[in-house]
């Protein structure tokens, strides 16, 4: 029964993750705490384990459609891998209530950022390569810490600066963020596993569901205009943030 429940949660998270360039954690974490009754800490760790596979499935689909830049993904991942373990250890030290509120405020901040800046018409301007490289390295460092801490895939942190500061198209930023999050989520998930924050009886179904959902979500994303993806991205952040801040 838990495996089936995990499959449903994983499928929903994987589809949404592939659709809007997320690892799926913003969907899976609330469902695991609300429906599967996991603690916040275990939901974060189990989510990161599934995100390894969700990100891989989504990234493969985006890459097939030419919407993933592996050079940028490497720049993002280099610093993110270093900070993912630190974030996981910090999350383990926090009381559950504080961890929930941190998750909610984080999502609300990202929502506001997208609604204010992410929906503006693209300028088409790209900074010099070294400036973009610094943006990607800094973004990766922040993403790794928050991914390890909050059990999210990282698209919520990566995509806004990639689009707004580095001038990347929305589809390309989404595919690249998924590609970068594969090694980062491995690091975070392994750290959470060693801390006892992974739920084995839910994980298998979660992974299988995430793989299926990630494929179909990534395919559907290539059929939708950028503006729709941005609106959906912001809308789910607001809803999830409200759920966590009110605890």
Rosetta blueprint (number, residue, H / E / L):
1 X L
2 X H
3 X H
4 X H
5 X H
6 X H
7 X H
8 X H
9 X H
10 X H
11 X H
12 X H
13 X H
14 X H
15 X H
16 X H
17 X H
18 X H
19 X H
20 X H
21 X L
22 X L
23 X L
24 X L
25 X H
26 X H
27 X H
28 X H
29 X H
30 X H
31 X H
32 X H
33 X H
34 X H
35 X L
36 X L
37 X L
38 X L
39 X L
40 X H
41 X H
42 X H
43 X H
44 X H
45 X H
46 X H
47 X H
48 X H
49 X H
50 X H
51 X H
52 X H
53 X H
54 X H
55 X H
56 X H
57 X H
58 X H
59 X H
60 X H
61 X H
62 X H
63 X H
64 X H
65 X L
66 X L
67 X L
68 X L
69 X L
70 X H
71 X H
72 X H
73 X H
74 X H
75 X H
76 X H
77 X H
78 X H
79 X H
80 X H
81 X H
82 X H
83 X H
84 X H
85 X H
86 X H
87 X H
88 X H
89 X H
90 X H
91 X H
92 X H
93 X H
94 X L
95 X L
96 X H
97 X H
98 X H
99 X H
100 X H
101 X H
102 X H
103 X H
104 X H
105 X H
106 X H
107 X H
108 X H
109 X H
110 X H
111 X H
112 X H
113 X H
114 X H
115 X H
116 X H
117 X H
118 X H
119 X L
120 X L
121 X L
122 X L
123 X L
124 X L
125 X L
126 X L
127 X L
128 X L
129 X H
130 X H
131 X H
132 X H
133 X H
134 X H
135 X H
136 X H
137 X H
138 X H
139 X H
140 X H
141 X H
142 X H
143 X H
144 X H
145 X H
146 X H
147 X H
148 X H
149 X H
150 X H
151 X L
152 X L
153 X L
154 X L
155 X H
156 X H
157 X H
158 X H
159 X H
160 X H
161 X H
162 X H
163 X H
164 X H
165 X L
166 X L
167 X L
168 X L
169 X L
170 X H
171 X H
172 X H
173 X H
174 X H
175 X H
176 X H
177 X H
178 X H
179 X H
180 X H
181 X H
182 X H
183 X H
184 X H
185 X H
186 X H
187 X H
188 X H
189 X H
190 X H
191 X H
192 X H
193 X H
194 X H
195 X L
196 X L
197 X L
198 X L
199 X L
200 X H
201 X H
202 X H
203 X H
204 X H
205 X H
206 X H
207 X H
208 X H
209 X H
210 X H
211 X H
212 X H
213 X H
214 X H
215 X H
216 X H
217 X H
218 X H
219 X H
220 X H
221 X H
222 X L
223 X L
224 X L
225 X L
226 X H
227 X H
228 X H
229 X H
230 X H
231 X H
232 X H
233 X H
234 X H
235 X H
236 X H
237 X H
238 X H
239 X H
240 X H
241 X H
242 X H
243 X H
244 X H
245 X H
246 X L
247 X L
